Amino acid sequence: MVSLMNTELDNNVNENIDNHITVTDDTGNKYTAEVYDIFKVDGYDSDYIIYSFGEVVDQDNEKVYVSKIVESQDDFTLSEIQDEAEWEAVNNTIQKNIESLGEV
């Protein structure tokens, strides 16, 4: 699940060279996040993003977030994936991508 909902991307994600975005929350606070992947899911028209704020969970792991990218006129918004079937499809896609890299 995503804890920062309806956040705005300051950069064009698809042209982001350094793999970092600036995320602005609902109260105007800005955070830098590292982008791990942007991907599509079969059966859905949206793009999805995996990103992290560098929050350490334990010595070997960071907390990561997955959001739907919603494009508006001049910007992008990150939106929570609320539909259970959509979340399952996104999660399955992530797992398949990890397995194809041989990391599981």
Protein Blocks (a to p, Z undefined) as FASTA:
>chain_A
ZZbghiacfbdfklmmnopacdddfkopacddddfbdcddehiabdcddddehiafblmb
ccdddddddddfklccddddfbfklmmmmmmmmmmmmmmnopZZ
